[in-house]
Amino acid sequence: MRIPRRWLSALLLTGLVTTQAPPPAAAQDSEALAYYRQAKINWRQAEGQSLTIGLNKHPFTESLLPLIPQFRALTGINVDYLILPEAEYFTKLAADLSQQRGEFSVIMTAPIRNWGYVIPDWILPLDGFLSDPKLTDRAWYNLEDFFPGLLASNRWSGKIGGGIGEGPLYSIPVLSETYILAYRKDIFEQYNIKIPTTIEEMAEAARLVKKNAGIAGITARGTPSVASIGTGFISGLKSYTDNQWGELDAQLRGNLHDPRSVKYTETWVNMVRESGPPNWANVQWYDAMEAFTAGQAGMIADADFFAANYEDPSKSKVAGKVGYALLPAGPGGKTYASLSTWALGINKATKNKDAAWLFVQWATAQRTLLNATLGFRNYNPTRSSVFNDPEVQKVMGSWGNGNYLKTVARNLETARVAWIPQPERVRVGDIWARSLHEIYFQKMSAADALKRADAEIDKVLKEAGIRP
C-alpha cells in the first residue's frame, strides 16, 4: 500500500501514517477471492490503473485498510489513500471537488455532505454503474440487502428543503449511526442515580455523577463546527419538540430562535458548562468517545456505534460497565434520534471511473463488510445479512447485557435524517455551533445568540441563492 510522497511529511506530523495490520490469513488466497469471482463481471478490466481514496479518521477507515490488499490481488488496481481528521478531511475534499482536480477517486462521505456536492455536480450518481452488467452483477451484489432506510438516506432528488430518499443514489452506506445515551451503569447504581428520561433529568444526573464520582457528569462534542451539534444535541432537540422542529422554517429562514429551541439549548449548554469536561469547547467526536472509554465521564449522548470501543476490553476501562438508553424524551414522551451513515461515493472528476466503482462495489460487498465487522469491528453494519449474522449478533448482543441491540432497534423505528436538505448545511451548522459557544462562555443569552445566528443564516442562504 502506497501513500503519495507529497502527503508523507504532513501525515508524519499529524500521526496519521498507520502501520497497517496484516490482512486476514485467507484475505488474498484463492479460496477468499473465489467469493468475489462468483460475480459475473471481469474484476481485472481496469488492471494497472490507480486510485486514491480519501478517508476520514474513523473506525470504518480502520476496518477497511487491512482489507485493501485483497482488492489489489483481485483487480490489479493500485490503491493509495489519505487519512485526515474530520475537519481537515472535508476541507481538503471540498477543495479537490470544487476545483475538479480528481485527486480523490473514491471519497468517504455522508448523505448530509452530499447535499453540498450534488447541486454543483461534483459527485457521480451510482445508478448507472449499478445497471451496467459489465460492471455490476446485480444478483451477486444484492443491493436489496442494505437496510432500506440507510440506502434511502443516500438518495436525494436535489430538491432544496426535501427530496431525501428520492432520485439518484449518490453513495453506498458502509456504517450506520443513530444517537443514544450511554451511561456508567456501575456509577448510577452505586449512587442511586436515575437513568434520565428528560433533558432536565439528564442535567441532574450529570450533576450527581460529578458530585459523587468526581468525574465529568457528561462528555460531549464541543468544537465550533457542524459536527458538534449534529448528533446527540440535535437528536435531543428533535425529541424535545416532538419532531416538529427544524433549523429552517417552511420559507427556509433560520428557525433557531424558536422558544422550544431556546429552552432546550439553555438546558443543554448549562449542563455541559456545569458538569461537562473543562475543555468542552475543543472536544472532537473522538475526544468524547475516548474520554468515556477511559472512564472520565458518566454519560455520553452520541453515536450508537461508539459502543464497539466502550465494550472492547483491550482498550476500554469501562467494558461491561456501560448501560444504554434512548435519548431523553420531550414533553410528548417520545424520542426521535437523527440518522446518518458513512458512505463511499465517486468523484466526478476522477479519470478512472470504472476502477473507482469496482473499489466501491468490492468495499461494500457482503463478504467485505462482514470481514470488516467481525475482524475489525465495523459496527453498526449496513447490510441486513451482516447485521443479522450469528457471530455479529453474538458480539453486539453482549453489550449492556443485551440492552444495546434493543435500544438501537427501538431507535431505528423513528430515526430519520434530522437536517433539512440544502447545500449550505455545513455553513448553517457551523453558525449554529458558534452560537452555542457564545452561550457557553456567557457572552450572550441563548435567546440573543440564537436570534443572531438566524440572521447570519438568512444572509448565507440569500447569498447562496437558496432563498429570496
C-alpha positions in Angstrom: 0.0 0.0 0.0 1.5 3.3 -1.0 1.0 6.8 0.4 1.7 9.6 -2.0 5.1 11.2 -1.3 3.7 14.7 -1.3 1.5 13.8 1.7 4.0 11.8 3.7 5.6 14.6 5.7 2.2 16.1 6.7 1.0 12.7 7.7 4.0 12.1 9.9 3.4 15.4 11.6 -0.2 14.6 12.3 0.5 11.0 13.4 -1.9 9.6 10.7 0.5 7.3 9.0 -0.7 4.0 10.2 1.2 0.8 10.4 -1.2 -1.4 8.5 -2.3 -4.5 10.2 -1.8 -7.6 8.1 -4.8 -8.8 6.2 -6.7 -11.8 7.5 -4.8 -15.0 6.8 -7.0 -16.0 3.9 -7.6 -12.5 2.6 -5.7 -13.0 -0.7 -5.8 -16.7 -1.2 -7.8 -18.3 -4.0 -10.5 -19.5 -1.6 -11.2 -16.0 -0.4 -11.1 -14.5 -3.8 -13.4 -17.2 -5.1 -16.3 -15.5 -3.4 -15.8 -12.3 -5.5 -15.2 -14.2 -8.7 -18.7 -15.6 -8.4 -19.8 -12.2 -9.7 -20.4 -12.3 -13.4 -18.0 -9.4 -14.1 -14.4 -9.1 -15.0 -12.7 -7.8 -11.9 -9.5 -7.1 -13.8 -11.0 -4.9 -16.5 -9.2 -1.9 -15.1 -5.9 -3.7 -14.2 -2.9 -1.3 -13.9 -5.0 1.8 -13.2 -4.5 3.7 -9.9 -6.9 5.1 -7.4 -6.5 7.4 -4.4 -9.1 7.0 -1.7 -10.0 10.0 0.6 -10.7 8.8 4.1 -11.8 10.4 7.3 -10.1 9.3 10.5 -12.8 6.9 11.7 -13.4 3.3 12.9 -14.7 2.4 9.5 -11.4 3.5 8.0 -9.5 1.3 10.5 -11.6 -1.6 9.4 -11.1 -1.0 5.7 -7.3 -0.6 5.4 -6.3 -4.1 6.4 -8.6 -5.5 3.7 -7.4 -3.4 0.7 -4.6 -5.8 -0.3 -7.4 -8.2 -1.2 -8.8 -5.7 -3.7 -5.3 -5.3 -5.3 -5.0 -9.0 -5.6 -8.5 -9.3 -7.1 -8.3 -6.5 -9.6 -4.7 -5.5 -10.3 -5.7 -1.9 -9.5 -3.2 0.2 -7.4 -4.6 2.0 -4.4 -3.2 5.0 -2.4 -5.1 6.6 0.4 -5.0 9.7 2.6 -6.5 9.8 6.1 -7.2 13.0 7.8 -9.2 14.2 10.9 -12.7 15.1 10.0 -12.4 18.9 9.7 -9.2 18.7 7.7 -10.5 15.9 5.6 -13.7 17.7 4.5 -11.8 20.9 3.8 -9.4 19.1 1.5 -12.1 17.1 -0.1 -14.2 20.3 -0.9 -11.1 21.9 -2.5 -10.5 18.8 -4.6 -14.1 18.5 -5.7 -14.7 22.2 -6.4 -11.5 22.6 -8.4 -12.3 19.3 -10.2 -8.7 18.0 -9.8 -9.8 14.4 -9.4 -7.2 13.9 -6.7 -9.5 11.6 -4.8 -11.2 9.0 -6.9 -13.3 7.4 -4.2 -14.5 9.6 -1.3 -15.7 8.8 2.2 -18.9 10.9 2.5 -22.3 11.0 4.2 -25.8 11.9 3.0 -25.8 15.4 4.6 -22.4 16.0 3.0 -23.7 15.0 -0.4 -26.2 17.9 -0.4 -23.2 20.3 -0.9 -21.8 18.2 -3.7 -24.9 17.3 -5.8 -26.0 20.8 -6.8 -22.6 21.8 -8.3 -22.3 18.4 -10.0 -19.2 17.3 -8.2 -20.0 13.6 -7.5 -21.4 10.9 -9.7 -24.8 9.2 -9.3 -24.2 5.5 -8.9 -27.3 4.1 -10.6 -25.5 3.9 -14.0 -22.8 1.7 -12.5 -25.3 -0.5 -10.8 -27.3 -1.0 -14.0 -24.3 -1.8 -16.2 -23.9 -5.6 -16.4 -20.2 -5.1 -17.5 -19.5 -3.5 -14.1 -22.1 -5.0 -11.7 -23.7 -8.4 -11.2 -26.8 -7.1 -9.5 -27.9 -10.6 -8.3 -24.5 -11.2 -6.7 -24.1 -7.6 -5.3 -27.6 -7.7 -3.9 -28.3 -4.0 -3.3 -31.6 -5.0 -1.6 -29.5 -6.5 1.3 -28.8 -2.9 2.6 -31.3 -1.7 5.1 -33.8 0.3 3.1 -33.8 3.4 5.3 -30.0 3.6 5.1 -29.9 3.3 1.4 -32.8 5.8 1.1 -30.8 8.4 3.1 -28.1 8.3 0.5 -30.6 9.2 -2.3 -31.6 12.8 -3.0 -33.6 14.4 -5.7 -31.7 17.7 -5.4 -34.9 19.5 -4.1 -34.0 22.2 -1.6 -35.9 21.5 1.6 -36.9 17.9 0.8 -36.4 15.0 -1.6 -34.5 12.7 0.8 -34.9 9.1 -0.4 -35.9 10.2 -3.9 -33.8 10.5 -7.1 -30.3 9.2 -7.7 -28.2 7.2 -5.3 -25.0 9.1 -4.6 -23.2 6.9 -2.1 -23.3 3.4 -0.7 -23.6 3.2 3.1 -20.8 1.4 5.0 -21.6 2.2 8.6 -24.8 3.4 10.2 -25.4 5.5 13.3 -28.2 6.7 15.3 -27.8 8.5 18.6 -28.3 7.1 22.1 -27.4 7.7 25.7 -24.5 5.6 27.1 -24.0 5.8 30.8 -21.9 4.3 33.6 -24.2 1.7 34.9 -21.9 1.0 37.9 -21.8 4.6 39.0 -25.6 5.1 38.5 -26.3 2.0 40.6 -23.7 2.9 43.3 -25.1 6.4 43.9 -28.7 5.6 43.1 -28.9 8.0 40.1 -31.9 7.8 37.9 -31.5 6.9 34.3 -32.7 10.2 32.7 -35.9 10.3 30.6 -36.0 14.1 30.1 -33.3 16.7 29.4 -33.8 18.1 32.9 -33.2 14.7 34.5 -30.2 14.3 32.3 -28.7 17.6 33.6 -29.4 16.4 37.2 -27.8 13.0 36.6 -24.7 14.8 35.2 -24.6 16.9 38.3 -24.8 13.9 40.6 -22.2 12.0 38.8 -19.7 14.9 39.0 -20.5 15.4 42.7 -20.3 11.8 43.8 -17.9 10.1 41.4 -15.5 13.1 40.9 -15.5 12.8 37.1 -17.3 14.8 34.4 -21.0 14.0 34.6 -21.2 14.1 30.8 -18.8 14.4 27.9 -19.9 15.9 24.5 -18.6 17.3 21.3 -17.9 21.0 21.6 -15.8 22.3 18.7 -17.5 25.2 16.9 -18.4 23.2 13.9 -21.4 21.4 12.4 -20.1 18.0 13.6 -20.6 19.1 17.3 -24.3 19.6 17.1 -25.4 17.0 14.6 -25.5 14.0 16.9 -26.8 13.9 20.4 -27.6 17.6 20.6 -29.8 17.8 17.5 -31.5 14.4 18.3 -32.3 15.6 21.8 -33.8 18.8 20.3 -36.0 16.9 17.9 -37.2 14.8 20.8 -37.8 17.9 23.0 -40.0 19.4 20.2 -41.8 16.1 19.4 -40.1 16.1 15.9 -42.0 19.3 15.0 -38.9 21.5 14.7 -36.4 22.3 12.0 -33.4 24.6 11.9 -35.1 26.3 9.0 -38.8 27.1 8.7 -41.1 26.4 5.7 -39.7 29.5 3.9 -36.1 28.4 4.5 -35.5 31.1 7.1 -33.4 30.5 10.2 -35.6 29.0 13.0 -33.1 28.6 15.8 -34.8 31.2 17.9 -37.9 29.1 18.3 -38.8 29.2 22.0 -38.6 25.4 22.3 -35.1 25.5 20.8 -34.0 28.3 23.1 -35.2 26.4 26.2 -33.6 23.1 25.2 -30.3 24.9 24.3 -30.2 26.7 27.6 -30.6 23.4 29.5 -28.0 21.6 27.3 -25.3 24.2 27.5 -25.8 24.8 31.2 -25.4 21.1 31.8 -22.2 20.9 29.8 -20.8 24.0 31.4 -21.6 22.9 35.0 -20.9 19.1 34.7 -19.0 18.5 31.5 -15.3 18.5 30.7 -13.4 21.7 31.2 -12.1 21.6 27.6 -15.6 21.1 26.1 -15.1 23.9 23.5 -12.3 21.9 21.9 -13.7 18.4 22.2 -13.9 16.5 18.9 -16.1 13.4 18.4 -13.1 11.1 19.0 -12.1 13.0 22.1 -15.5 12.5 23.6 -15.6 8.8 22.7 -12.1 8.2 24.1 -12.9 10.1 27.3 -15.9 8.0 28.0 -13.9 4.8 27.1 -11.2 5.9 29.5 -13.7 6.2 32.4 -13.5 10.0 32.5 -17.3 10.7 32.2 -20.5 9.4 33.5 -22.6 9.8 30.3 -22.3 10.5 26.6 -25.1 11.2 24.2 -23.6 10.4 20.8 -23.3 7.7 18.1 -24.5 4.2 19.0 -21.6 2.5 17.3 -19.1 4.1 19.8 -20.2 1.1 21.9 -17.7 -1.1 20.0 -15.0 1.0 21.7 -16.6 1.1 25.1 -17.0 -2.7 25.1 -13.5 -3.6 23.8 -11.6 -4.9 26.9 -8.3 -4.3 25.1 -8.8 -0.5 25.0 -11.6 0.3 27.4 -11.7 0.9 31.2 -15.5 0.7 31.2 -16.1 -2.6 29.3 -19.0 -4.4 30.9 -19.9 -1.3 33.0 -22.0 0.6 30.4 -25.7 0.9 30.1 -27.6 2.1 27.0 -30.8 4.0 26.8 -32.8 6.1 24.3 -32.0 9.8 24.5 -34.3 11.7 26.8 -37.8 12.3 25.5 -39.5 15.7 25.3 -42.8 16.7 26.9 -44.7 14.5 24.5 -42.9 11.4 25.9 -41.3 10.3 22.6 -37.7 10.3 21.5 -36.5 10.9 17.9 -32.9 10.1 17.0 -31.3 11.5 14.0 -29.9 9.0 11.5 -26.7 9.2 9.5 -24.4 6.8 7.5 -20.8 6.9 6.5 -20.7 6.0 2.8 -18.5 5.7 -0.2 -19.0 7.8 -3.4 -17.2 8.7 -6.6 -15.6 12.0 -7.6 -17.0 13.1 -10.9 -13.5 14.4 -11.9 -11.7 11.1 -11.5 -10.2 9.7 -14.7 -10.7 6.1 -13.6 -14.4 6.0 -13.0 -14.9 2.3 -13.7 -12.0 1.4 -11.4 -13.5 3.6 -8.7 -16.8 1.8 -9.0 -15.0 -1.6 -8.8 -13.5 -0.4 -5.5 -16.8 0.8 -4.1 -18.5 -2.4 -5.2 -15.8 -4.5 -3.5 -15.7 -2.4 -0.3 -19.5 -2.6 0.1 -19.9 -6.3 -0.9 -21.4 -8.6 1.6 -18.2 -10.5 2.4 -16.1 -7.4 2.7 -18.4 -5.8 5.1 -18.7 -9.0 7.1 -14.9 -9.3 7.3 -14.7 -5.6 8.3 -17.2 -6.1 11.1 -16.0 -9.4 12.5 -12.3 -8.9 12.0 -12.0 -5.1 12.6 -15.2 -4.0 14.5 -17.0 -2.0 11.8 -20.2 -1.5 13.8 -23.0 -0.9 13.0 -23.1 -2.8 9.7 -25.4 -1.6 6.9 -26.3 -4.8 5.3 -29.1 -6.9 6.9 -27.2 -10.1 6.3 -24.1 -8.8 8.1 -26.1 -7.2 11.0 -28.0 -10.5 11.5 -25.0 -12.8 11.1 -24.9 -15.0 14.2 -21.4 -14.0 15.1 -22.1 -10.3 14.7 -25.3 -10.7 16.8 -23.3 -12.6 19.5 -20.8 -9.7 19.8 -23.4 -6.9 19.8 -25.9 -8.8 21.9 -23.4 -8.9 24.8 -23.2 -5.1 25.1 -25.1 -3.8 28.0 -26.4 -7.3 28.8 -28.4 -7.2 25.5 -29.8 -3.7 26.1 -27.6 -2.1 23.3 -29.3 -4.0 20.5 -32.8 -3.4 22.0 -32.1 0.3 22.2 -30.8 0.6 18.6 -33.7 -1.4 17.3 -36.2 1.0 19.0 -34.2 3.9 17.7 -34.4 2.7 14.1 -38.2 2.7 14.3 -38.2 6.6 14.3 -34.7 7.6 13.2 -34.5 9.9 10.2 -32.1 12.4 8.9 -32.7 15.4 11.2 -31.4 18.2 8.9 -33.4 20.0 6.2 -31.6 19.2 2.9 -29.9 22.1 1.3 -26.3 22.6 0.0 -25.2 25.1 2.7 -25.9 22.7 5.6 -22.3 22.8 6.8 -22.1 26.6 6.9 -25.5 26.7 8.7 -24.3 24.1 11.2 -21.1 26.0 11.8 -23.0 29.2 12.6 -25.3 27.3 14.9 -22.3 25.7 16.7 -20.6 29.0 17.2 -23.8 30.3 18.9 -23.5 27.6 21.5 -20.0 28.8 22.3 -21.4 32.3 22.8 -23.9 30.9 25.3 -21.3 28.6 26.9 -18.9 31.4 27.6 -21.8 33.6 28.7 -21.2 36.3 26.1 -24.9 36.3 25.2 -28.1 34.8 26.4 -29.4 31.7 24.5 -32.3 33.8 23.0 -30.0 36.5 21.7 -27.3 34.1 20.5 -29.7 32.0 18.5 -31.5 35.0 17.1 -28.2 36.4 15.9 -27.4 33.1 14.4 -30.7 33.1 12.5 -29.8 36.5 11.0 -26.4 35.1 9.9 -28.0 32.0 8.4 -30.5 34.1 6.5 -27.7 36.1 5.0 -25.8 33.0 4.0 -28.8 31.4 2.3 -29.6 34.6 0.4 -26.1 34.9 -0.8 -26.2 31.3 -2.0 -29.5 31.9 -3.8 -31.3 29.4 -1.8 -34.0 31.8 -0.6 -35.0 35.3 -1.8 
